[in-house]
Amino acid sequence: QNAQNKREVHYKLTKKGKKLSSIHDELHNQAVKKYEEVLKVFNEKELDVIVEFLSRSISALKEEEVDYDDSNKT
């Protein structure tokens, strides 16, 4: 805990946590490389359409989100 800021708490990863973090970082980097490979075949106009499609899809899904905790109240 920070002596000057009691709300601030610091954590340290264990050896296993560090290994898991490293694996996560590597998998993330691999995914980014794959996305770049997939997207490099599209031109700027096509990428604009893809971005628009994904943005609208995400918005539509967010509108459909249900708060299950509230829906179970009677």
C-alpha positions in Angstrom: 0.0 0.0 0.0 1.2 3.5 -0.8 2.0 5.4 2.4 0.8 8.7 0.9 -2.3 7.3 -0.8 -4.1 4.8 1.3 -6.5 4.0 -1.5 -3.7 2.8 -3.7 -2.8 -0.9 -3.4 0.1 -2.6 -5.2 0.1 -6.3 -6.2 3.0 -8.5 -7.3 2.6 -11.5 -9.6 3.7 -14.9 -8.4 6.0 -17.0 -10.5 3.0 -18.7 -12.1 1.3 -15.4 -12.6 4.3 -14.0 -14.4 4.4 -17.1 -16.7 0.7 -16.8 -17.4 1.1 -13.1 -18.2 3.9 -13.9 -20.6 1.8 -16.6 -22.3 -1.1 -14.1 -22.6 1.2 -11.5 -24.1 2.5 -13.9 -26.7 -1.0 -15.1 -27.7 -2.0 -11.5 -28.0 0.9 -10.7 -30.3 0.1 -13.8 -32.4 -3.5 -12.7 -32.7 -2.5 -9.1 -33.8 -0.2 -10.6 -36.5 -3.0 -12.8 -37.8 -5.4 -9.8 -37.9 -2.9 -7.8 -39.8 -2.4 -10.6 -42.3 -6.2 -10.8 -42.8 -6.7 -7.1 -43.1 -3.8 -6.3 -45.4 -5.7 -7.6 -48.5 -8.3 -4.9 -48.2 -8.1 -1.4 -49.6 -8.9 1.7 -47.6 -12.5 1.9 -48.8 -13.1 -1.8 -48.0 -11.6 -1.2 -44.5 -14.0 1.7 -44.0 -17.0 -0.6 -44.7 -15.6 -3.3 -42.4 -15.2 -0.7 -39.6 -18.7 0.6 -40.1 -20.2 -2.9 -40.1 -18.3 -3.8 -36.9 -19.3 -0.6 -35.2 -23.0 -1.1 -36.0 -22.9 -4.7 -34.9 -21.3 -3.8 -31.6 -23.9 -1.1 -31.1 -26.8 -3.4 -31.9 -25.4 -6.1 -29.5 -25.0 -3.5 -26.7 -28.6 -2.4 -27.1 -29.6 -6.1 -26.6 -27.6 -6.5 -23.4 -29.8 -7.6 -20.5 -29.0 -7.0 -16.9 -29.9 -10.5 -15.6 -29.6 -9.4 -12.0 -32.4 -6.9 -12.5 -34.5 -9.2 -14.7 -34.8 -11.8 -11.9 -36.3 -9.4 -9.4 -40.0 -9.6 -8.7 
